[in-house]
Amino acid sequence: DDLRVIYQSNGDGNWELYELELSTLLPQRLTDTPEAEEFPSYSPDGLWILCTVHDPSTDPSPPRDILLISSDMRTRKIIAKNGADDWYPRFSPDGSAIYFVSDRVDDRRGTDEQNRISAIFRYDMDSENLEQISSGNDESAPWPLENGSFLYRDANGGLLFSDTSGYVSELENNLAGDWILGGPSALSHEDYYLMGKLGTMGSQIIHRK
């Protein structure tokens, strides 16, 4: 199959999803709706598109929902909806779960977006079970790893690692004097790099997809 990139654009005034085949560099519009679809990514098997969705006509900054769209664009399914603002969705590497950030841990609905507290949640695709997997101290940017562990950012922007037992360790400014530079990207799976004590660029990529 040709390599494809999925992205968002508001060229017509509303955020819609587009796909670009790298062999032809021809963009194809995937959505044409009143809602705004953002932060798209593919499922590992290519059968689903994962993104956020909201209706900008109802509120300048409405809560976002997590949306699954089938690759044939015939099925649209919102998951784990409860009126909270949900964003930054990511599939686990095996496609069995969706990780996302939500402010559903913060009851202050009148608080502006920059001051709301968030946590990371995991949604099981088979059971539809939803689990909070971070402490709820304003964590963000989850990056699922292949063994069920994940990387994320804390409220101060620090990079943390949570293993399968829930044990959390800090990856930046660790005792060895090394740190990790980089962060999750919608288009790249190779953006966490090991950096040396003196800040020289390292070459070890700690997660590759």
C-alpha positions as CSV (number, residue, x, y, z in Angstrom):
1,D,0.0,0.0,0.0
2,D,1.0,3.6,-0.6
3,L,2.2,5.5,2.4
4,R,-0.4,8.0,3.6
5,V,-0.4,11.0,6.0
6,I,-3.6,12.2,7.6
7,Y,-3.8,15.8,8.7
8,Q,-6.2,18.6,9.5
9,S,-6.8,21.9,7.6
10,N,-9.1,24.8,8.0
11,G,-8.6,26.1,4.5
12,D,-12.4,26.5,4.1
13,G,-12.8,28.1,7.5
14,N,-13.6,24.9,9.4
15,W,-11.2,22.2,10.6
16,E,-11.6,19.1,8.4
17,L,-9.5,16.0,7.8
18,Y,-7.4,15.3,4.8
19,E,-5.3,12.4,3.6
20,L,-2.1,12.7,1.5
21,E,-0.7,9.8,-0.5
22,L,3.1,10.3,-0.4
23,S,3.6,8.6,-3.8
24,T,1.4,11.2,-5.6
25,L,1.4,14.1,-3.1
26,L,-2.3,14.5,-4.0
27,P,-4.5,15.5,-1.0
28,Q,-7.9,14.0,-0.6
29,R,-10.6,15.5,1.6
30,L,-12.0,13.0,4.1
31,T,-14.6,15.0,6.0
32,D,-17.0,17.8,5.1
33,T,-19.1,18.5,8.2
34,P,-20.3,21.4,10.3
35,E,-18.2,20.0,13.2
36,A,-14.5,20.6,13.6
37,E,-12.3,17.4,13.4
38,E,-8.8,17.7,14.8
39,F,-5.7,15.8,16.0
40,P,-6.2,12.8,13.6
41,S,-4.3,9.5,13.5
42,Y,-4.8,6.1,12.0
43,S,-5.4,2.9,13.9
44,P,-2.5,0.4,13.6
45,D,-4.6,-1.8,11.3
46,G,-5.7,1.2,9.2
47,L,-9.4,0.5,9.7
48,W,-10.2,3.5,11.9
49,I,-9.3,7.2,12.1
50,L,-9.1,8.7,15.5
51,C,-9.6,12.4,16.2
52,T,-11.4,15.0,18.3
53,V,-14.7,16.6,17.3
54,H,-16.7,19.6,18.4
55,D,-19.3,22.0,17.0
56,P,-17.8,25.5,16.8
57,S,-21.2,27.0,16.1
58,T,-22.5,26.3,19.6
59,D,-19.6,27.8,21.6
60,P,-16.3,29.5,20.7
61,S,-14.5,26.9,22.9
62,P,-16.8,23.9,23.4
63,P,-15.9,20.6,25.0
64,R,-14.2,18.2,22.5
65,D,-15.2,14.6,22.2
66,I,-13.1,11.6,21.0
67,L,-14.3,10.4,17.6
68,L,-13.7,7.1,15.7
69,I,-14.4,7.2,12.0
70,S,-14.2,4.0,9.9
71,S,-11.7,4.2,7.0
72,D,-14.6,4.0,4.5
73,M,-16.0,7.1,6.2
74,R,-19.4,5.4,6.8
75,T,-19.3,5.0,10.6
76,R,-18.7,7.7,13.1
77,K,-18.7,6.8,16.8
78,I,-18.0,9.1,19.8
79,I,-16.5,7.2,22.7
80,A,-16.6,8.0,26.5
81,K,-18.7,11.1,26.2
82,N,-19.7,12.8,29.4
83,G,-19.7,16.5,28.7
84,A,-16.0,17.0,29.6
85,D,-13.3,18.3,27.3
86,D,-11.4,15.3,25.8
87,W,-8.3,15.7,23.6
88,Y,-5.0,14.3,22.3
89,P,-6.3,10.8,21.5
90,R,-3.7,8.1,20.7
91,F,-4.1,4.4,19.8
92,S,-2.1,1.8,21.7
93,P,0.5,0.2,19.3
94,D,-1.7,-3.0,19.1
95,G,-4.9,-1.0,18.6
96,S,-6.6,-2.5,21.6
97,A,-7.0,0.8,23.5
98,I,-7.2,4.5,23.1
99,Y,-5.4,6.9,25.4
100,F,-6.6,10.5,25.7
101,V,-6.5,13.5,28.0
102,S,-9.6,14.8,29.7
103,D,-10.6,17.5,32.2
104,R,-13.4,15.3,33.5
105,V,-11.5,15.2,36.8
106,D,-12.1,18.9,37.2
107,D,-15.7,19.9,38.1
108,R,-15.0,23.6,37.5
109,R,-16.9,23.8,34.2
110,G,-16.7,27.6,34.2
111,T,-12.9,27.7,34.4
112,D,-11.1,28.6,31.2
113,E,-9.2,25.9,29.2
114,Q,-5.8,27.0,30.4
115,N,-6.6,26.6,34.0
116,R,-8.6,23.3,34.0
117,I,-7.0,20.3,35.5
118,S,-6.6,17.2,33.3
119,A,-5.7,13.5,33.6
120,I,-5.0,10.7,31.2
121,F,-7.5,8.0,30.5
122,R,-7.4,4.6,28.7
123,Y,-10.5,3.3,26.8
124,D,-10.6,-0.4,26.0
125,M,-11.8,-1.0,22.5
126,D,-13.4,-4.4,23.2
127,S,-15.0,-3.9,26.7
128,E,-15.5,-0.1,26.3
129,N,-14.2,0.2,29.8
130,L,-12.7,3.6,30.7
131,E,-9.9,3.9,33.3
132,Q,-8.1,6.9,34.7
133,I,-4.4,6.0,34.5
134,S,-2.7,9.1,35.8
135,S,-3.0,11.0,39.1
136,G,-5.1,13.9,37.9
137,N,-2.6,16.6,38.5
138,D,-2.8,18.1,35.0
139,E,-1.1,15.4,33.0
140,S,-1.1,15.5,29.2
141,A,0.3,14.2,25.9
142,P,0.1,10.4,26.4
143,W,2.3,8.3,24.3
144,P,1.4,4.6,24.6
145,L,4.2,2.0,24.3
146,E,4.0,-1.6,23.1
147,N,3.9,-3.3,26.5
148,G,1.1,-1.3,28.1
149,S,3.3,1.3,29.6
150,F,3.2,4.9,28.4
151,L,5.0,8.3,28.4
152,Y,3.4,11.5,29.3
153,R,3.9,15.1,30.4
154,D,3.2,16.5,33.8
155,A,1.9,19.9,34.7
156,N,5.4,21.4,34.5
157,G,6.1,19.9,31.2
158,G,8.4,17.2,32.6
159,L,8.5,13.8,30.8
160,L,7.4,10.8,32.8
161,F,7.2,7.1,32.3
162,S,4.5,4.9,33.8
163,D,5.1,1.1,33.7
164,T,2.4,-1.6,33.6
165,S,2.1,-1.6,37.4
166,G,1.5,2.1,37.5
167,Y,4.9,3.0,38.9
168,V,6.0,6.4,37.6
169,S,9.6,7.5,37.0
170,E,11.0,10.8,35.7
171,L,12.9,10.7,32.4
172,E,14.2,14.2,32.3
173,N,17.0,15.3,34.6
174,N,17.4,11.8,36.0
175,L,20.2,10.8,38.3
176,A,22.4,9.5,35.4
177,G,22.5,13.1,34.1
178,D,20.8,12.1,30.8
179,W,17.4,13.3,29.7
180,I,14.9,12.7,27.0
181,L,14.2,15.4,24.4
182,G,11.1,15.4,22.2
183,G,7.4,14.8,22.4
184,P,4.5,13.1,20.8
185,S,3.7,14.2,17.3
186,A,0.6,13.5,15.1
187,L,2.9,12.6,12.2
188,S,5.9,10.9,13.7
189,H,6.5,7.9,15.9
190,E,10.2,8.6,16.3
191,D,10.5,11.7,18.4
192,Y,11.9,10.7,21.8
193,Y,15.7,10.9,21.7
194,L,18.2,10.2,24.4
195,M,20.4,13.3,25.1
196,G,23.8,13.4,26.8
197,K,24.9,15.2,30.0
198,L,26.4,18.1,28.0
199,G,23.4,18.5,25.7
200,T,24.9,16.8,22.7
201,M,22.5,15.2,20.4
202,G,22.2,11.4,20.9
203,S,21.0,8.9,18.4
204,Q,19.0,6.4,20.5
205,I,15.3,6.5,19.8
206,I,13.5,5.0,22.7
207,H,10.3,4.3,20.9
208,R,10.0,3.3,17.2
209,K,6.8,2.4,15.3
